[in-house]
C-alpha cells in the first residue's frame, strides 16, 4: 500500500513538473505564420521557408501558407527560396505567446526563365510536372513510377493551339482525330482513349467535344490506369485529364482574339476577381466563342463556352471549390469512310475524289451541348492529413446528329449513306471521398491515399434513325452533295431505352519510402459494377480487382530516378446469349502492363527527361468461333516512350518526344489476322517544338518551329488498307509584352496532303493570328 502511494505521489509530481515545463515553454515561445505571393499577387505553393539557426524548415501549401509552431522568443531570420525567384530574408522579433504574421512577396531575378509565367496562383515552367491528380496525392515526378506528359497553358499559348487535336500532338506517341459521332479520339500505346477526366473526376466528351479556353494544362497518363481511375475514365492506353483554370486573389482580365484561314474567328475572355475584402471568396469566369468554316467544300464548326468557378475559404482548414462548364456546338461531323478488299484501294491517296471535296452538304450537321457541374470540399485535419470530398454531374445532350458514311467499292465508285441520331441524353453522377495523409512506422515514411467512389450513369432515352443509303456515284463525274432534305424524306425514326449503370468502388494507395531514395507504391481497387435491367434485357453485376505496384530508386537525389511498374486496367462486359440458348457470363477484359525506365530533372528542374520500355498484354478479349462467343482473345502492345521538355537556357523552350509501338493481334476468331498489326497504332511517332524569345534588344520578340511525324497506320485488321505516313511542319513568330501579346502561326508549311487515323483529309497550309490584352 505504501509502495502504491509512493508511486502515485511520484507520478503526480512528474505530471505537475511536465505541465509546468510545458507552460513555461508555451510562455517562452510563439508561432510564426504567413502567406507568400509572387510580384503580381499570385499564391505560391512549394516555397521553402526556413529559420536556419533553429534548423526549422517548412513549405507553403496550395494556398501559399506556411506556419512554424513553438518558436523561441528573440530575434530570428526567416528565409524563403523558390525556383528562380529572388530569395528573401526577413528579421522578426518573437514575443512569447503571440501568433506573428510574416508575409512575403517574391520578386523575379535576372536569371529567371522567360517561360516562367504566373497563372492560376502558381509559377510554372514547361518542365514542371508536379500534379495532385496523377496519383491523387502530392507526389513529385521523380517519386512517381508512372510515365505521364504535361502540356502547359504556356505551351498552348506559344503554339496558338485552339483545339484538343492539335494540342495533344505534344505528347510522345499520341495521335488524335475527331470521331464521326463527335468528340475526340486519342490513340497512344496502341489504344484509343477519349478525354474522360477533368480535374481527376469523370467527364464526358464523346459526342460534344471540349474547348481549351478553360484549360490550364493537359495531363496524359500512360498505361492502364484502372487502379485509381476505374474503367469509365481509363482506356488500356491511359488517361487524358484536363486541369481547369482556378480563381486566385488578385483582379485580372485577359481578352484574346484569333483570326485565320477558312473564316476562323475566335474570341475568348478570362476574368478573375476577389469578391470580398478578406479575399476568402474568389471568382473566375472563362468565355469563348469560336466560328470557323472547313477547308473542304462544305463544313463548319461553331461553338461557345461559359465556364465560371468560385473558391470559398471558409476557414484556415476548410475550403470549397465550385465550378461549372457549359459547352454548345453546331457543326458538321467527319465522314466515316470504309473500304472493301475488292476495291483495290491501299490508301486514301488512291481515291479519285478531290482532296478538298465533300460529298455531303453542311446542312447535314449536328447540334450538341454539355453541362458540367463540380463541387469540392477540402478539409485539413492537420499538417499531414486532409479530406477531399468531390461531386460531379455531367450531362451530354445531342439534339440531333447527322453522320455521313462513304463506302468505297473502287477508287472512283462510292455508296453514300447518312445516319441521324438524337435526341440523346447521357447523364453521369460521381461522388468521391479521398483521405490523404503522411505518417511513419519507425524509420519508414508513408504517403497514403484511401478513397471511395460512387458512379451512376443514366442513359435516359435514345432516339435515332437507321443509316439510310442515298445513292452510289462515280466521283469523276459531276455529282451533287447530299442534302438534309433528301435524308429526312427516307429516314425511319425510332426510340430505344438504354440501361442505367452504377459502380461502387474502393481504392487505396500507399507510397512507402524505405529511405529518402527508395520507395514503393502499393495500390489496389475493387469495383462492383451493375447494369440495370432494361426492357427484355436482363441486368448483370460484376466485380473487378485492379492492383498496381511501382518501385522508384533515385540514383541522384532529386535529379535522376529509376522506376518500374506493374499496372492494371479493365473493362466490364455484359453476358452473351449463345446460339444454343445458353448464357455465357463473361469476365472483365484485363490489360496488364510491365514497364521500366528512367526519369531526370536537371538544370535546377528546368529540364525534364523521361525514357521507358513497356509491355501491355490484353487477356480475356472475346472472339467468335462457329457463332459462339469465346473469351480467350489476346493482344500485345509493346514499345518505348522518350520525352524531353523544358527551358535549358534563358529564353529557349523545347518539347520533343519519340514513341515506338508494336501492337499485334496474338489470338483472334479470324486466324487470318493473327500476328497482324492492330488498327489505329502507328509504329513510329515523333514530335518536336522549339521556341526562342529574345532577351535584350527587342525583348519579348520570339520565334518557334515544330514538326510532327506519324508512321503509316493500318485502318483495317487485315492490314490491306492504311493511312500513309506524314511529316507536318509549323512555325510561329510572336511579340510578348506584359500587357499584350501578338502572335502569328503557319500550320502545314509544306502544304502536305495527309490523313488522320480516322481516314479524313487534313487542312492544307493555313495561317492564324492572335492578339491578347491583359489588364
C-alpha positions in Angstrom: 0.0 0.0 0.0 2.8 2.4 0.9 4.6 1.5 -2.3 1.4 2.2 -4.3 1.0 5.6 -2.5 4.7 6.4 -3.2 4.3 5.6 -6.9 1.1 7.7 -7.1 2.8 10.6 -5.4 5.8 10.3 -7.7 3.5 10.2 -10.8 1.7 13.3 -9.6 4.9 15.2 -9.1 6.2 14.2 -12.6 3.0 15.2 -14.2 2.9 18.5 -12.5 6.5 19.2 -13.5 5.7 18.3 -17.0 2.8 20.6 -17.1 4.8 23.4 -15.6 7.6 22.7 -18.2 5.0 22.8 -21.0 3.5 26.1 -19.5 7.0 27.7 -19.3 7.8 26.5 -22.8 4.5 27.9 -24.1 5.2 31.2 -22.3 8.6 31.4 -23.9 7.6 30.5 -27.5 5.3 31.8 -30.2 4.1 30.8 -33.6 5.0 32.4 -36.9 2.8 32.1 -40.0 2.3 33.9 -43.2 1.4 33.9 -46.9 3.9 34.0 -49.8 2.9 35.5 -53.2 4.5 36.5 -56.5 5.0 40.0 -57.6 1.6 40.3 -59.1 -0.2 38.7 -56.1 -0.3 35.0 -57.1 -0.1 32.5 -54.3 2.9 30.3 -54.4 2.9 26.6 -53.5 6.0 24.7 -52.5 8.2 27.7 -51.4 10.9 26.6 -49.0 10.7 28.6 -45.7 13.4 28.2 -43.1 14.8 29.6 -39.8 18.3 28.4 -40.4 19.7 29.0 -36.9 16.9 26.8 -35.4 17.2 24.3 -38.2 13.4 24.7 -38.9 12.2 24.1 -42.5 8.7 24.0 -43.9 6.9 24.5 -47.2 3.9 26.6 -48.3 0.7 24.7 -49.1 -1.6 25.1 -52.1 -2.9 28.4 -50.6 0.6 29.8 -50.3 0.6 29.5 -46.5 3.3 28.4 -44.1 3.5 28.0 -40.3 6.1 27.5 -37.5 5.0 26.4 -34.1 6.8 27.0 -30.7 9.5 29.3 -32.0 11.7 30.5 -29.1 11.5 34.2 -28.1 14.1 36.5 -29.6 15.2 37.8 -33.0 15.3 35.3 -35.9 15.8 35.5 -39.6 13.2 33.9 -41.9 14.4 32.9 -45.3 12.4 31.9 -48.5 13.6 30.2 -51.6 11.6 29.2 -54.7 12.7 28.2 -58.2 14.5 31.1 -59.9 12.6 33.8 -57.9 14.7 36.1 -55.7 15.3 34.6 -52.3 14.3 36.8 -49.4 15.2 37.2 -45.7 13.2 39.0 -43.1 14.1 39.6 -39.5 11.3 39.1 -36.9 11.2 39.6 -33.1 9.4 36.8 -31.4 7.3 37.8 -28.4 6.1 35.0 -26.2 2.5 33.7 -26.6 1.8 35.6 -29.9 1.0 34.5 -33.4 3.2 36.6 -35.6 2.3 37.2 -39.2 5.2 37.5 -41.7 4.2 37.7 -45.4 6.5 37.7 -48.4 6.3 38.9 -52.0 8.9 37.2 -54.1 10.3 39.1 -57.0 11.9 38.0 -60.3 15.7 37.8 -60.8 17.7 38.4 -63.9 18.2 34.6 -64.0 14.5 33.8 -64.2 13.4 32.0 -67.3 11.3 33.9 -69.8 9.0 30.9 -70.0 8.1 31.2 -66.3 4.6 32.7 -66.1 2.0 33.4 -63.5 -1.3 31.6 -63.9 -3.9 30.3 -61.5 -1.9 31.3 -58.5 1.2 29.3 -59.2 4.5 29.9 -61.0 5.0 27.3 -63.8 7.8 26.2 -66.1 7.3 23.9 -69.1 9.3 21.2 -67.2 7.1 21.4 -64.1 5.3 18.1 -63.8 4.0 18.4 -60.2 0.4 17.3 -60.0 -2.1 16.3 -57.4 -4.2 14.4 -59.9 -1.8 11.8 -61.4 -1.6 9.8 -58.2 -4.4 11.6 -56.3 -1.8 12.7 -53.8 1.0 15.3 -53.8 3.8 13.3 -55.5 6.8 14.6 -57.4 7.6 13.4 -60.9 10.8 11.6 -59.7 8.8 9.9 -57.0 6.1 8.6 -59.3 6.6 5.2 -61.0 4.1 6.1 -63.8 5.0 7.9 -67.1 3.0 11.0 -67.9 3.2 14.1 -70.0 2.0 17.6 -69.1 1.0 20.1 -71.7 1.1 23.5 -70.1 -1.0 26.6 -70.9 2.2 28.4 -71.7 3.0 25.9 -74.5 -0.6 26.1 -75.8 -0.3 29.9 -76.0 3.1 29.7 -77.7 1.6 27.4 -80.4 -1.7 29.3 -80.6 -3.5 25.9 -80.0 -7.3 26.3 -80.1 -8.4 22.7 -80.2 -7.5 19.5 -78.4 -6.5 17.6 -81.5 -3.6 19.9 -82.2 -2.7 20.3 -78.5 -2.4 16.6 -77.9 0.4 16.3 -80.6 2.8 17.5 -77.9 2.5 14.0 -76.2 5.0 11.4 -77.3 3.3 8.7 -79.3 -0.1 10.4 -79.3 -2.2 11.0 -82.5 -5.7 12.4 -82.3 -8.7 12.6 -84.6 -12.4 13.7 -84.5 -14.9 10.9 -84.0 -17.6 10.7 -86.8 -20.1 10.9 -83.9 -18.5 13.9 -82.3 -15.8 14.2 -79.6 -12.2 13.3 -79.9 -10.3 10.0 -80.0 -6.6 10.0 -78.9 -4.5 6.9 -79.7 -1.3 6.2 -77.7 0.4 3.0 -76.7 -1.8 1.2 -79.2 -5.2 2.0 -77.8 -7.7 4.8 -78.3 -8.9 7.0 -75.4 -11.3 9.9 -75.1 -10.9 13.0 -72.9 -12.7 11.3 -70.0 -11.2 13.1 -66.9 -11.5 16.7 -65.7 -9.6 17.6 -62.5 -9.3 13.8 -61.8 -13.1 13.3 -62.0 -15.0 11.6 -64.8 -16.3 13.9 -67.6 -17.8 13.3 -71.0 -16.6 14.4 -74.4 -17.5 11.6 -76.7 -20.3 13.5 -78.6 -19.9 17.2 -77.7 -16.1 17.6 -77.6 -14.4 20.3 -75.5 -13.0 23.9 -75.7 -9.5 24.8 -74.5 -10.4 28.2 -73.2 -10.8 26.9 -69.6 -7.8 24.5 -69.7 -4.8 25.3 -67.5 -2.9 22.1 -68.6 -3.5 18.7 -70.1 -2.1 15.6 -68.3 -1.7 12.4 -70.3 -1.1 9.4 -68.1 0.5 6.5 -69.9 -0.6 2.8 -69.5 -3.6 1.1 -68.0 -4.8 3.2 -65.0 -7.8 1.4 -63.8 -6.5 1.2 -60.2 -7.1 4.8 -59.4 -9.5 5.9 -62.2 -11.6 2.8 -63.0 -12.9 1.6 -66.3 -15.2 4.5 -67.0 -12.2 7.0 -67.2 -9.2 4.9 -68.2 -8.5 3.1 -71.5 -5.9 0.5 -71.8 -3.5 3.2 -73.2 -4.0 5.5 -70.3 -6.0 8.6 -69.2 -6.3 12.1 -70.6 -7.0 14.6 -67.7 -7.9 18.2 -68.2 -6.9 20.6 -65.4 -9.1 23.7 -65.4 -8.2 27.3 -64.5 -8.8 28.2 -60.8 -9.6 31.6 -59.2 -6.8 33.5 -57.5 -6.8 36.5 -55.2 -5.9 39.4 -57.5 -8.1 41.1 -60.1 -7.1 40.2 -63.6 -8.7 40.3 -67.1 -7.3 38.8 -70.4 -9.1 39.2 -73.7 -7.9 37.4 -76.8 -9.0 37.3 -80.5 -7.8 34.8 -83.1 -8.5 35.0 -86.8 -7.3 32.8 -89.6 -7.8 30.8 -92.7 -11.2 29.3 -93.5 -13.1 32.1 -91.8 -11.7 31.4 -88.3 -13.0 33.9 -85.8 -12.4 33.1 -82.1 -12.9 35.4 -79.1 -12.0 34.5 -75.5 -12.1 36.3 -72.2 -10.7 35.3 -68.8 -11.9 37.4 -65.9 -10.7 36.9 -62.3 -11.6 38.9 -59.2 -11.9 38.5 -55.4 -15.5 39.1 -54.2 -14.7 40.4 -50.7 -12.0 42.4 -48.9 -10.7 39.4 -47.0 -10.2 37.6 -50.3 -11.8 34.5 -48.9 -14.3 34.4 -51.8 -12.6 34.2 -55.3 -14.3 34.1 -58.6 -13.2 33.4 -62.2 -15.0 33.0 -65.5 -13.7 32.0 -68.9 -15.8 32.7 -72.0 -15.2 31.6 -75.6 -16.9 31.9 -79.0 -15.5 30.0 -81.9 -16.7 30.1 -85.5 -14.9 28.6 -88.5 -15.6 27.0 -91.9 -13.8 24.0 -93.3 -11.1 23.7 -95.9 -13.5 21.2 -97.5 -16.1 22.4 -100.0 -18.7 22.0 -97.2 -18.4 22.0 -93.4 -18.3 24.3 -90.4 -17.7 24.3 -86.6 -19.4 26.9 -84.4 -19.1 26.7 -80.6 -19.4 28.7 -77.4 -18.3 28.1 -73.9 -19.1 29.6 -70.5 -17.0 28.3 -67.5 -17.5 30.0 -64.1 -15.6 28.9 -61.0 -15.6 30.0 -57.3 -13.4 29.3 -54.3 -14.7 30.0 -50.8 -12.2 29.8 -47.9 -14.5 29.1 -45.0 -11.6 28.9 -42.5 -7.9 28.0 -42.3 -8.9 24.4 -42.5 -11.9 24.2 -44.8 -12.1 25.3 -48.5 -14.9 24.9 -51.0 -14.5 24.8 -54.8 -17.4 25.2 -57.2 -17.2 25.3 -60.9 -19.3 24.6 -64.0 -18.9 24.5 -67.7 -21.5 24.9 -70.4 -20.4 24.0 -73.9 -22.6 24.2 -77.1 -21.7 23.3 -80.6 -23.2 23.2 -84.0 -21.1 21.6 -86.7 -20.6 19.1 -89.4 -19.3 15.6 -88.5 -16.3 13.9 -90.1 -17.3 11.4 -92.8 -16.7 7.8 -91.9 -15.0 6.0 -94.8 -14.9 2.2 -95.3 -13.1 0.3 -98.0 -13.8 -3.2 -99.3 -11.0 -5.6 -100.1 -12.3 -5.9 -103.7 -11.9 -2.1 -104.2 -8.2 -2.5 -104.9 -7.5 0.5 -102.6 -4.5 0.6 -100.4 -4.5 4.2 -99.2 -6.8 7.3 -99.4 -4.3 8.7 -101.9 -5.7 6.2 -104.4 -9.1 7.8 -104.4 -10.4 9.6 -107.4 -12.1 12.2 -105.2 -10.5 15.6 -105.0 -8.7 16.2 -101.6 -10.8 19.1 -100.6 -14.2 18.0 -101.9 -17.0 17.0 -99.5 -19.8 14.7 -100.9 -22.2 15.9 -98.2 -23.8 19.3 -97.8 -23.2 21.1 -94.5 -26.9 21.2 -93.7 -26.3 17.6 -92.6 -25.0 18.9 -89.3 -25.2 18.2 -85.6 -26.3 20.2 -82.6 -25.0 19.1 -79.2 -24.3 20.5 -75.7 -22.7 19.6 -72.4 -23.4 20.9 -68.9 -20.9 20.1 -66.2 -21.2 20.9 -62.5 -18.4 20.2 -60.0 -18.1 20.8 -56.2 -15.2 20.0 -53.9 -14.8 20.4 -50.1 -11.2 20.2 -48.8 -10.7 19.9 -45.0 -7.2 20.0 -43.5 -7.3 17.9 -40.3 -3.7 18.7 -39.6 -0.4 19.5 -41.4 -0.3 15.9 -42.7 -3.9 14.7 -43.0 -6.7 16.0 -45.2 -10.1 15.0 -46.5 -11.3 15.8 -50.1 -14.9 15.3 -51.0 -15.9 15.7 -54.6 -19.2 15.7 -56.5 -19.8 16.0 -60.2 -22.8 16.0 -62.5 -22.2 15.8 -66.3 -24.9 15.9 -68.9 -24.1 15.4 -72.5 -27.0 16.0 -74.8 -27.5 15.6 -78.6 -30.4 17.5 -80.1 -29.6 15.8 -83.5 -26.6 14.5 -85.2 -26.4 13.7 -88.9 -23.5 11.5 -89.7 -22.2 10.7 -93.2 -20.7 7.4 -94.4 -18.8 6.7 -97.6 -18.4 3.0 -98.6 -15.8 2.7 -101.4 -16.0 -0.3 -103.8 -13.4 1.1 -106.2 -11.1 4.2 -106.4 -14.0 6.1 -108.1 -17.2 4.4 -107.0 -18.7 5.1 -103.6 -22.0 4.4 -101.9 -23.2 7.4 -99.9 -25.1 6.9 -96.6 -26.4 9.1 -93.8 -27.4 8.3 -90.3 -29.4 10.5 -87.9 -29.1 10.1 -84.1 -30.9 12.1 -81.5 -32.2 13.3 -79.3 -29.8 11.6 -76.9 -29.3 12.4 -73.2 -26.4 10.9 -71.2 -26.1 11.9 -67.5 -23.2 11.0 -65.2 -23.2 11.4 -61.4 -20.0 10.9 -59.4 -19.4 11.2 -55.7 -15.9 10.6 -54.4 -14.2 10.8 -51.0 -10.4 10.8 -50.6 -8.4 10.7 -47.4 -4.7 11.7 -47.8 -2.1 11.5 -45.1 1.5 11.1 -44.2 2.8 9.1 -41.3 5.8 7.0 -40.2 6.3 3.4 -39.0 9.7 3.6 -37.4 12.1 5.0 -40.0 9.8 4.2 -42.9 7.6 7.0 -44.2 4.2 6.6 -45.8 2.2 8.8 -48.2 -1.3 7.3 -48.0 -4.5 7.6 -50.0 -7.8 5.9 -49.3 -10.9 6.5 -51.4 -14.4 5.6 -52.2 -16.3 6.4 -55.4 -19.9 6.1 -56.4 -20.8 6.4 -60.1 -24.3 6.4 -61.7 -24.9 6.5 -65.4 -28.4 7.5 -66.6 -28.8 6.7 -70.3 -32.2 8.2 -70.3 -33.8 7.6 -73.7 -32.0 7.5 -77.0 -33.6 8.2 -80.4 -32.2 7.9 -83.8 -32.7 6.6 -87.3 -31.3 3.6 -89.2 -28.5 4.5 -91.5 -30.0 5.0 -95.0 -28.5 4.6 -98.4 -28.9 7.6 -100.7 -27.1 6.5 -103.9 -23.9 5.1 -105.5 -21.9 7.6 -107.6 -18.8 7.9 -109.8 -16.8 10.7 -108.2 -15.1 11.5 -111.5 -18.5 12.8 -112.9 -20.5 15.8 -111.8 -22.4 15.0 -108.7 -24.4 17.0 -106.2 -23.8 16.9 -102.4 -26.3 15.0 -100.3 -28.8 17.4 -98.7 -30.6 17.1 -95.4 -34.0 17.3 -97.0 -33.3 14.1 -99.0 -32.2 12.3 -95.9 -35.2 13.3 -93.8 -37.6 12.1 -96.6 -36.5 8.4 -96.1 -35.1 8.3 -92.6 -37.1 6.0 -90.3 -37.1 7.2 -86.7 -37.1 5.1 -83.6 -36.7 5.4 -79.8 -34.9 2.9 -77.6 -34.2 2.7 -73.9 -30.6 2.5 -72.6 -29.7 0.5 -69.4 -28.7 2.5 -66.4 -25.4 1.6 -64.7 -23.9 2.1 -61.3 -20.4 1.4 -59.9 -19.3 1.3 -56.3 -15.5 1.4 -55.9 -13.0 1.4 -53.1 -9.3 2.0 -53.5 -6.1 2.5 -51.5 -2.6 3.5 -52.4 0.5 3.7 -50.2 3.8 5.2 -51.3 6.3 3.7 -48.8 9.6 5.5 -48.5 12.1 3.0 -47.2 14.9 5.6 -47.5 15.0 9.1 -49.0 15.8 7.4 -52.3 14.0 4.1 -52.4 10.2 4.0 -52.4 7.4 1.6 -53.4 3.8 2.3 -54.5 1.3 -0.3 -53.5 -2.3 0.2 -54.8 -5.5 -1.8 -55.1 -9.0 -1.0 -56.4 -12.2 -3.1 -56.1 -15.1 -2.2 -58.4 -18.7 -3.5 -58.1 -20.4 -2.8 -61.4 -24.1 -3.2 -62.1 -26.0 -2.7 -65.3 -29.7 -2.4 -64.7 -32.4 -4.4 -66.5 -33.9 -2.6 -69.4 -36.8 -4.0 -71.5 -36.3 -7.7 -72.0 -32.6 -7.5 -71.5 -31.6 -8.8 -68.1 -29.2 -6.8 -65.9 -26.0 -8.2 -64.5 -23.4 -7.5 -61.8 -19.6 -7.8 -62.0 -16.7 -7.4 -59.5 -13.2 -6.4 -60.7 -9.9 -6.2 -58.8 -7.2 -3.9 -60.1 -3.8 -3.9 -58.5 -0.8 -1.6 -59.1 2.8 -1.8 -58.0 5.6 0.7 -58.6 9.2 1.0 -57.5 11.4 4.1 -57.6 15.1 4.4 -56.8 16.7 7.9 -57.0 20.2 7.3 -58.4 20.9 11.0 -57.8 18.7 12.6 -55.1 16.1 14.9 -56.6 17.7 14.6 -60.1 17.7 11.1 -61.6 15.5 8.1 -60.7 15.0 4.6 -62.0 11.4 3.3 -61.9 9.4 0.2 -62.7 5.7 -0.5 -62.6 3.1 -3.2 -62.8 -0.3 -1.6 -63.8 -3.7 -2.9 -64.5 -6.8 -1.8 -66.4 -10.1 -3.5 -67.0 -13.4 -3.3 -68.9 -16.7 -4.8 -67.8 -18.6 -7.0 -70.3 -22.2 -8.0 -70.4 -23.2 -11.7 -70.5 -23.7 -13.2 -74.0 -26.6 -15.4 -75.1 -25.1 -18.3 -77.2 -26.8 -19.8 -80.3 -27.9 -22.8 -78.3 -29.7 -20.6 -75.8 -27.1 -20.8 -73.0 -25.8 -17.7 -71.4 -22.0 -17.1 -71.1 -21.1 -14.9 -68.2 -18.0 -13.0 -69.3 -15.2 -12.0 -67.0 -13.8 -8.4 -67.3 -11.2 -7.9 -70.0 -7.9 -7.1 -68.3 -4.9 -5.2 -69.5 -1.6 -5.8 -67.7 1.4 -3.5 -68.2 5.0 -4.0 -67.2 7.3 -1.0 -67.6 10.7 0.2 -66.6 12.6 3.4 -67.3 14.5 6.4 -66.1 13.4 10.0 -65.2 15.7 13.0 -64.8 15.1 16.6 -63.8 18.2 18.7 -64.4 19.4 22.3 -64.6 17.6 23.2 -61.4 14.4 21.4 -62.6 14.4 23.4 -65.9 14.8 20.3 -68.0 12.7 17.1 -67.7 13.7 13.8 -69.4 11.8 10.5 -69.4 12.6 7.2 -71.2 10.8 3.9 -70.7 10.0 0.5 -72.2 6.6 -1.1 -71.7 4.7 -4.3 -72.5 0.9 -4.4 -72.3 -1.0 -7.7 -72.6 -4.7 -7.9 -73.2 -6.3 -11.1 -71.9 -9.9 -12.3 -71.8 -10.8 -10.5 -75.1 -13.9 -12.0 -76.7 -13.9 -13.7 -80.1 -16.4 -15.6 -82.2 -16.0 -19.3 -83.1 -18.8 -21.1 -85.1 -21.1 -18.3 -84.0 -20.3 -19.0 -80.3 -18.6 -16.3 -78.2 -15.3 -17.5 -76.7 -13.3 -15.4 -74.2 -9.7 -16.1 -75.0 -8.6 -13.4 -77.4 -5.2 -11.9 -76.9 -3.4 -8.7 -77.9 0.1 -7.4 -77.1 1.3 -3.8 -77.3 4.9 -3.1 -76.5 7.2 -0.2 -77.2 9.3 2.7 -75.9 8.5 6.3 -74.9 11.0 9.1 -74.8 10.4 12.8 -73.9 12.5 15.9 -73.4 10.8 19.1 -72.2 11.9 22.3 -70.6 13.8 25.5 -70.7 17.5 24.6 -70.8 18.8 28.1 -71.4 17.3 31.5 -70.9 14.7 32.3 -73.5 14.6 28.8 -75.1 11.8 26.3 -74.7 11.9 22.8 -76.1 9.3 20.0 -76.3 10.4 16.8 -78.1 9.3 13.2 -78.0 9.6 9.9 -79.8 7.5 6.7 -79.3 7.8 3.3 -80.9 4.8 0.9 -80.6 4.4 -2.7 -81.8 0.7 -3.6 -81.3 -0.3 -7.0 -82.6 -3.2 -9.4 -82.5 -2.0 -12.6 -80.9 -5.2 -14.6 -80.9 -8.5 -13.9 -82.8 -11.7 -15.6 -84.1 -10.2 -14.9 -87.5 -7.0 -16.9 -87.7 -6.0 -15.0 -90.9 -5.3 -11.8 -88.9 -3.4 -13.4 -86.1 0.0 -11.7 -85.9 -1.2 -8.6 -87.8 -0.8 -5.1 -86.6 -3.7 -3.7 -84.7 -5.5 -0.7 -86.2 -5.0 2.9 -85.0 -1.5 2.0 -83.9 1.2 3.8 -85.9 4.6 2.2 -85.2 6.7 5.4 -85.0 5.5 8.8 -83.9 7.7 11.8 -83.2 7.0 15.4 -82.1 9.3 18.4 -81.8 8.7 22.1 -80.9 11.3 24.8 -80.1 10.8 28.5 -79.4 13.3 31.2 -78.6 12.5 34.7 -77.1 15.0 37.5 -77.5 16.3 38.7 -74.1 18.0 42.0 -74.8 17.1 44.2 -77.8 13.5 43.7 -78.9 12.9 41.7 -75.7 9.8 39.7 -76.0 10.1 39.0 -79.7 10.2 35.3 -80.3 10.2 32.6 -82.9 9.0 29.0 -82.9 9.3 25.9 -85.1 7.7 22.5 -84.9 7.3 19.2 -86.6 5.1 16.1 -86.2 5.7 12.7 -87.7 3.4 9.7 -87.8 4.2 6.4 -89.3 1.7 4.6 -91.6 -1.3 3.4 -89.7 -3.4 0.3 -90.6 -7.1 1.1 -91.0 -8.3 -2.5 -91.3 -7.3 -5.5 -89.2 -6.4 -7.5 -92.4 -3.7 -4.9 -92.9 -4.6 -4.3 -96.5 -5.6 -0.6 -96.2 -3.6 2.0 -94.4 -3.1 5.7 -93.9 0.3 6.9 -95.3 3.0 8.3 -93.1 3.4 12.0 -92.9 5.6 14.8 -91.6 3.9 18.2 -90.9 5.8 21.4 -90.1 4.6 24.6 -88.4 6.2 27.9 -87.4 5.3 31.0 -85.4 6.5 34.5 -84.7 5.3 36.5 -81.7 5.9 39.6 -79.6 5.0 39.1 -75.9 4.8 42.1 -73.5 3.5 42.3 -70.0 0.1 43.8 -71.1 -0.3 42.4 -74.6 0.8 39.7 -77.0 0.7 39.3 -80.7 1.4 36.0 -82.5 1.2 34.6 -86.0 1.3 30.9 -86.8 1.6 29.0 -90.0 0.4 25.4 -90.0 1.4 22.7 -92.5 4.1 24.8 -94.1 4.8 22.4 -97.0 1.1 22.1 -97.9 1.3 18.3 -97.2 -1.6 16.1 -98.2 -2.2 13.7 -95.3 -4.9 11.8 -93.5 -5.6 11.3 -89.8 -6.0 7.8 -88.3 -9.7 8.1 -88.9 -9.2 8.4 -92.7 -10.1 12.1 -93.0 -8.0 14.5 -95.1 -6.4 17.3 -93.2 -6.1 21.0 -93.8 -3.6 22.4 -96.3 -1.3 25.4 -95.4 -3.2 27.8 -93.1 -2.4 30.9 -91.1 -3.6 32.1 -87.7 -3.1 35.5 -86.0 -3.8 36.1 -82.3 -3.9 39.3 -80.3 -4.3 39.3 -76.5 -4.6 42.1 -73.9 -4.1 41.7 -70.2 -5.5 44.2 -67.7 
